[in-house]
Amino acid sequence: MPLPYSEKLLEYFKHPKNVGKIENPDAKAKEGSPACGDMVTLYLKVDEKTKRITEIKFESFGCASNIATGSIITELAKGRTLEEAKEITWEDASKELGGLPPIKVHCSVLAVDVLRAAIEDYEEKHGLMKDKERTTKEIVLKRLKHVMNPIAGLDIVRTNIVKSVTIEEDTVKVAIALERDHQFASNIKEEVIERLGGLWDIEKIEVGFEKE
Ligand code: FES
C-alpha cells in the first residue's frame, strides 16, 4: 500500500531546495537517525554581525520525507537569526508539507536535529554557548550516540562497542571494542573525532581500539 504523502511533499522530493554542500562553511553538522540509520549533513554560512543565516545547504541520505522536510526547514531558516532558527520544529515542517505519515515523523525530526546541531556547532566555534558546562562522560556519550556503527546500522553506544570513556583535564579517551585494523575502524575514529571536536574545554581526543 502506498504511503499517504501529500502532493506538496512529493513536489519537494522531486524538486528539493537547498541541496548540496557549502565550501568553507561557518558551521556544519552530521546527524544520523537512530530510527532508520539514515544520515544528513547540513552546512551554514552566518553573518557574523547580525547572526543571520545567509546560506544553508543539506545533503541527505534519507528518504523522500527527509529530503522534503530538509528542503522546508532550510527554506524556513534562511534569513533568520540563529535564535529564530532554533525555534523551527518538525511540526512546522510537517504543517508546511500538509502532514506526514506517523511512521515518517522521525525523518522530519532528523532534519530539525541536524539544523540545531549545526547552530550549536557555530555557537561552540564562536564562543556563544550560554552555559559553559564542563565536559562530562554523559555529554561525550550523548555525542557518541550520533556516531554510526556501520556493522550494525545503529550508533556505537547502543551497539555497545564503546568500551570506555575517560576524561583527563583537556583530553578525552574513547576505547572502541573493535580490531585496530577492522575495515570500519578509521571511519569510526574520524567520526568520533569530528563529533567531539567542538567541545570547548577539550583539546585532545584519543581513540583507541581494543578487542578482547
Ligand atoms: Fe530514514 Fe526517512 S526513513 S530518514
Boltz pocket constraint, residues with backbone or C-beta under 6 A from the ligand:
constraints:
  - pocket:
      binder: B
      contacts: [[A, 33], [A, 36], [A, 37], [A, 38], [A, 61], [A, 62], [A, 63], [A, 64], [A, 65], [A, 66], [A, 104], [A, 106], [A, 107], [A, 110]]
      max_distance: 6.0
